[in-house]
Amino acid sequence: MPQSLSPSGSMPALPATVPVAVVGAGYAGLSAALSLRDEDVPVLVLEGSDRVGGRIWSRRTENGTLIDHGGQWVGPTQHRILAWAERFGCKTFPTWDTGDHLEAWHDGTVRRYRGSGPDEAPGADGYAEATARIDELARRVEVSDPAAAAEAEAWDSETVHSFFERTVDCPDARRRLALAVQGVWAMEPREISLLHLLFYVAGAGGFAQLMDTRNAAQDARFHAGAQSPALAAADHLGAAVRLRCPVEAIDWSGESVRLTTAAGEVRAERVIVATPPPATAAIRFRPGLPTARARWLQRSVMGDVAKVHVVYPRPFWREDGLSGIASLYGEDAAGVVFDNSPPDGGAGVLVAFVYGDRLRRWSRGDDGERRACMLQTLTRLFGPAAAEPAEYVEKIWPHDPWVGGGYAANPAPGAWVAHGAAGWRAPCGPLHWAGTETSEVWNGYIDGAIRSGERAAREVLASLVQ
């Protein structure tokens, strides 16, 4: 089991030295540590919070219903997380999408449809044309070096918002595209560059892979929660994982790297930093990081997202022929809603996602105002029964002290071209970088986090045999 406070309340002593130290026990850090342990390299994982998993956090509500506060889905092309699931015996089940889906529009109209999207609805044709254009452009991006694309400077200088305004005539199609961007990046289209969007799409295998449910990124969930593979990996690593042990400073000026933590100091030959960019930037590095790496961290901004789980005695919406999936294009706090009920349907759970500008407005309310606002939206969609939940649970990710947002950090427009080549993930001497933001495939997802840890471990293994 990972080690935290001892029964007396004191921190267990850190080893004086270790070949490799990993900062952060999210999926990226655990992946790096697991890869090194599998090669018989001793490793120490230092985690500031009281749990592993990082942006993935599964817990039970007061009445015992399991919910995922953070990332929760897995798709069939996310091979690394699926390999972990097989290794640790973590079973999955299909996301519920049976029945009619809903669209709620800015004029108050609510429409039913089936499939991945309505064929005859406002903006549907323009949306299809725009996403096909995005897929075509994304095929020109080399995911291992996005800034090397011939059009990289132009693409990184244009926001996704301006690209949509310039190329998509239909306002309703632009509304659909804006919600898609909010849902995937937890940002507004004005906040990311076209280059970053194209890179992200390329690494996922197409725009539909990011958006669809069946056979795409939202295909399945974990019976024991999306944190279960991380918990299993941490159990396998045992005492090598230290919780409540934040790294405050890293001195890499000498022959070995000195890490200063809340539990004391430890020296390592190599260090893998696998924390989100804001947490990485908060570490005091001596000497300071190279300009490109420092600027990349400074210009990588976490998305704004909250997940709200509303629990009912049963999934009553299914009785009305509804899937529980809804897309909202108006001023509602929620942007997207899913049925997040347990696989046996023993309770009904709706999960609402609050993104970008919606989050900034909604989060200004107090607890009661936020709850009332959300229940009003769900009642409009699913009827009076939605107004009387058994439990209501929020996780507002910008308030999380160890993460500061979600789902991932996205480089600001211009950052790829200015700082990507040397600042994205290139090692700095004995310092190596992991985290889903450093992955070229499934960037921003659990799968990308695992891939990033494996890549960083390969870098370290190569350096140790030189």
HELIX and SHEET records of a PDB file:
HELIX    1   1 TYR A   27  ASP A   38  1                                  12    
HELIX    2   2 HIS A   79  PHE A   88  1                                  10    
HELIX    3   3 ALA A  124  ALA A  138  1                                  15    
HELIX    4   4 PRO A  146  ALA A  148  5                                   3    
HELIX    5   5 ALA A  152  SER A  157  1                                   6    
HELIX    6   6 VAL A  160  THR A  167  1                                   8    
HELIX    7   7 PRO A  171  TRP A  185  1                                  15    
HELIX    8   8 PRO A  189  GLU A  191  5                                   3    
HELIX    9   9 LEU A  194  ALA A  204  1                                  11    
HELIX   10  10 PHE A  207  MET A  211  1                                   5    
HELIX   11  11 SER A  228  LEU A  237  1                                  10    
HELIX   12  12 GLY A  238  ALA A  240  5                                   3    
HELIX   13  13 PRO A  277  ALA A  282  1                                   6    
HELIX   14  14 THR A  291  GLN A  298  1                                   8    
HELIX   15  15 PHE A  316  ASP A  320  5                                   5    
HELIX   16  16 GLY A  356  TRP A  362  1                                   7    
HELIX   17  17 ASP A  367  PHE A  382  1                                  16    
HELIX   18  18 PRO A  384  ALA A  387  5                                   4    
HELIX   19  19 TRP A  397  HIS A  399  5                                   3    
HELIX   20  20 ALA A  415  GLY A  423  1                                   9    
HELIX   21  21 THR A  436  THR A  438  5                                   3    
HELIX   22  22 ILE A  446  LEU A  464  1                                  19    
SHEET    1   A 7 VAL A 241  ARG A 242  0                                        
SHEET    2   A 7 VAL A  43  LEU A  46  1                                        
SHEET    3   A 7 THR A  17  VAL A  23  1                                        
SHEET    4   A 7 GLY A 264  VAL A 273  1                                        
SHEET    5   A 7 VAL A 257  THR A 261 -1                                        
SHEET    6   A 7 VAL A 247  ASP A 251 -1                                        
SHEET    7   A 7 ARG A 284  ARG A 286  1                                        
SHEET    1   B 5 VAL A 241  ARG A 242  0                                        
SHEET    2   B 5 VAL A  43  LEU A  46  1                                        
SHEET    3   B 5 THR A  17  VAL A  23  1                                        
SHEET    4   B 5 GLY A 264  VAL A 273  1                                        
SHEET    5   B 5 LEU A 431  TRP A 433  1                                        
SHEET    1   C 2 SER A  58  ARG A  60  0                                        
SHEET    2   C 2 LEU A  66  ASP A  68 -1                                        
SHEET    1   D 3 TRP A  73  VAL A  74  0                                        
SHEET    2   D 3 ALA A 220  PHE A 222 -1                                        
SHEET    3   D 3 THR A  92  PRO A  94 -1                                        
SHEET    1   E 7 VAL A 110  TYR A 113  0                                        
SHEET    2   E 7 ASP A 100  ALA A 104 -1                                        
SHEET    3   E 7 LEU A 322  LEU A 328  1                                        
SHEET    4   E 7 VAL A 336  ASP A 339 -1                                        
SHEET    5   E 7 GLY A 348  TYR A 355 -1                                        
SHEET    6   E 7 VAL A 305  TYR A 312 -1                                        
SHEET    7   E 7 GLU A 391  ILE A 396 -1                                        
SHEET    1   F 2 SER A 300  MET A 302  0                                        
SHEET    2   F 2 ALA A 409  PRO A 411 -1                                        
END                                                                             
